[in-house]
Amino acid sequence: MRFGAHLPLIDADGSGHVPLAGYVDAAREAGFDAISANDHLVFQRPWLDGIVALSTVVERSVDLTLATTVALPVVRGPVALAKAAAALDLLSGGRFVLGVGPGSSAADYEAAGVSFEERWPRFDASVRVLRSVLTDDAVPPPDRPIPIWVGSWGSAAGLRRVAHLGDGWLASAYNTTPGQITAGRDLLHRALKAAGRDPHAFPTALATTWTYLTDDGAEARTHLDALARMLGRDPVTLADQVLIGPAEECAAKLARYADAGVGQVFVWPVADPITQLRRFGTSVIPHLS
C-alpha cells in the first residue's frame, strides 16, 4: 500500500491555514508517495482552490506524484480543467494523475450556474472532452497520457462508469468500508472484463481519508464529533470510516482495505496536520508499505 497526503485546503481545526511548503516537506520526509487536492466552490468553511494549491507545490514536491482526488470537470469546465492538468503534468515532469468526479454538492453546481440534476450525463461528456483535449497539439499535450481516475462511491452504475471512462477507481473513504470495496471491486472487474480491459492493471485508491492519530480517547472523540458536524454525518457511523484513534487500530483498518484491493490511500489530517503526517509516517506507513 502506498500513501498520499491531501493538502490542507481548509482550516479544519480553527488554527489557521497551514503553510503548504512545510506540509509537503513533512509528507516527503515521512514516506508519503503523493500529494493530492480536491474541488469545492462552496463549503461551510473557506476552501483553497485545489488546482492552484497543487501548482504552488510542484517544485517543492520533488518526485512525489501530484493528484486531484477529485476535480470537477462539469463545474470547472472540461477544457479549462484539461489545460490545467496538462500544465501541472508538464511542470511536474509527468508526475500528475487527474482524478475526476461529478461531485456531490448541489451548492457547487448552483455557484457555477449548472443544473445539479444534469451532473451525470454532463460528467460522462466532460470526461470524453478531457481525453480529447489532452491529445490536442494546441494544449500542449504531455509526453505520456495523463491517467484519469474516476471517483465513485461504489454503486453498480458508478462502477460501470469507472470501467468505461477511467484508468483507475477513486473510492471515497468516508462513504465506504473494506467490505463495500471488496464487493465494488468484484462489480468493477466484471465491468472491465465486459469492456475488454484488464482488471489487474486497474488501480483502486481511497481518497479523503480523514485522519488523527491519538491514544487519548477523549481527544479522538472531540475530533470525530467536530468532523461529523462539518460533514453532516453521524459520528458513530463515521468512526468506522475514518482513521481517528490509536495508530495500531488505524493501521489494522488500513490492512483490511489492503486485503480488499486498495493500493493507495490519501490521508487528510483533521488537526495539527504536519505533526500528524510525521506520526503517520513513523507509526502507520512502515507496517503497510
N, C-alpha and C positions, 0 to 999 in steps of 0.2 A: 504494500500500500504506500502511495506517495501522498504528500500533503501540500496544500496551498494555503496561503494566508490572505484572507479577504481584507482589503483596505478598509480602515475605519471611517466610512463615509458619513456617519452620523455620530454625534456626541451622545453615545448610548447611556453613560452614567452621569452626565452633567458636569464633567470635569474639564470640558473644553475639547476642541479638536486636537488630535494627536499629529505632530509633525510626520508627514508621510515618509520623508527620507529616513528618519530614525527607525520608523516601523519596518521599512523594507530591509534596512541593515540588520535589525533584530531577527527578522524572518530568515534571511540568508544564513546568518550565523547559527541559528537554531536548527537548521537542517531542512527547512522547507524548500520545495522544488518550484513553487509557482506563487504569483501574486494575482489576485483577482479583484474585480469590481462589478457592480451591477447597477441597474437603472431604476430610478423613480423620478418623476417630475414633481409629484406631490406626495408628502408624507407627514406624519404627525410632528416630525422634527425636521430642521434643515438638513438636506441631503446633498453632499457634494456630487457633482456630475462624475459618473464613473469613467467615461472616456477621457475627460480632462485629467482626472486623478491618475489614471494609468499613464497618460502621456508625460506627466511630471516626474515619474519614477523610472522611465525607460532606461536611462543610463545608470541609475542607482541600483537597478535590479540585476545588472551584470549579466549573468547567464540563466536567470530564472525565467520560466515560462510566464507570459502575461496572458490573462484570460478575462473575458466577460462572462459572468455567471448569474444572471443573463442580461444582455442588451435587448431593447425592444424595437425591432425594425419597423413595426407598424406606427408606433408613436414617434420615433426619430425620423422615419422615412428611410426606406431601404437603400436608396442611392447615397444619401448622406452618411449612413452607417457604413456602407461599403467603402466609401472614401476614407473614413476614419480608420476602419480596420486595415485597409491597405497601407495607410500611413504608419500605424502602430507596428505592423509587421515589417515594413521596410526599415523604420528607425530602430527596431529591436534586433535586426539581423535575422528575421524569420522565427521569432520566438512567440508569436501570437496565436491564440486559439479564440475563435469567435463563438461564444455561447449565446444563443438567442432563444427567445420565448415570446408568447403572446402577452405575458403579464397577467396579473390577477386583480389589478387595481383599476376600478372604474374611474377613480379620480384622475389618474394619469391620462386616460383617454379623453375625459372631459376637458382637461387642460390643453390637450393637443387638438381639440375640436374634431375628434374621431369617434364614431359610434362604438361603444364597448360591445354591443351585441354582434357587431360585424367582425370581431377580432380574429375569429378562427379562419374564415376564408381569406381575410386580408393578410393574416400571418403566412398562410401557405403561399400566397402570391408573392409576398415580400421576400421569403427565403429564396424563391426561384430568381427574383430580381437580384438579390445579393450575389448569388453564384454567377449570374450573367455579367454583372458589373465588375466583379473581381477578376474576370478574364478579359476585360476590355483594355486594350493598349493605352487608352486615354487616362487610366486611373492613377498611376501606372500599376500594372499587375505585379504581384510578388513573384519571387523566383520559384516558389512552390505553392501548390494550392493551400489556402488557409483552411484548416479544419473548421467545420461548422458543427458545433454540438447543439442539440435541441433540448430545451427543457420540457419536462413533463412530470406531473405528479404521479403518473403511473396508470392512468386509465387505459383500457384497450384501444380506444380511438387515439389517445395521445401517443401511445407507443407505436401504433401503425404510422403515425405522422413522423415520429422519430426515425423509424426504419426507412421511410421513403425520402425524407428530406435531410437527415443528419449524418454526421460522421461519428457521433457519439451521443450518449444519453446523459443529461444533467438532471439528476433527481433532486428534489427539494428536501433537505434534511428534516425540517420541522413539519413536513407533510407526509412522512413515510416511516417505515420500520424495516428491520432486516427481513422479516417475513414478507412484507409487501415488495421489497426489492427482489427477493427470490421469485415470487410469483410474476412480477413485472418483467424480469429478465427471461422467464420462460415464454411469456407473450411476445416479447421483443425478438427473441431468437426465431420464433415461428414466423413472425412478420419479415424478418431479414431473409430467412431461407426462401420464403414465398417471393421475395423481390430479387432472388438470385445473389444475395450478398452473404459474406462470410461472418457469422456471429462471433467467431473467436477473434476477429480483427476489429471488433466494435467495442470501444471502452464505455464503462459506466462510472460516473463520478457523482459525488454527493456534495451539493452546494449549500451555502448559507448555513453552516453547522455552528450554531451559537455555542460559545464555549466559555467556561470559567472553572478553572481547577482549584478546588479548596477542600480541605479536610474538615472545615468548620461548617457543621450542618446549618446553623442559623444564617451564616453568610451565604451559603448556597441557596437557601430558601428566599432570602432577600433579593438576590439577583434573579432567581427564577420568577418570583412574583412580579418584579419590575419588567422583565422581558414579556411575561404573559400579558401584562397591561398594555405594553407597547404594541404587541401583535394582535391583541384582542382574542387571546386563546385561553383555554382552561389550563391552569398551571399543573394540575395532576396529569392530564394527558401530555402536556408539553414536556414534562420531566423525562418521559421515556424517549423523547425525540431530540433532545439536546445533550450537550456534554457539559453539564454543570454538576460539580461534586468532586469526589476524590478521584485522583488521576487513575488509580487502579480500576475503578468502576468504569471510567470513561474509556480506558484502553480496552477493557473487556467488551464494551458495547461496540467499539470500532472493529474489534476482531470478529464479531458477529456479522458486521457489514462486509468485512473482507471475505468471510466464508460465503456470503450471499452473492459475491461477484463484484463488489465495489473496488475499483483500482485506485481511485484518488478521492481525497476529501479536502474541501475548502473550509477552513475554520474561521470564525469571526468572534473574537473575544468581546464579551458584553461590558467589560470594565477593565481598567488597568492593562491596556492591550499589549504594551511592549513587555511588561513583566510576565503576562500570561503566555505570550509567544515563547519566551525563553523557558518558562516552566514546562510548556507543552513539548518543547524540544528536548528537554532532559528527562521527562517522566513518561512521555507517551510515544513519541516517534521511534526511539530505539527499540521498543517492543513490537513494532508493527512494520517498520520499513525494511 
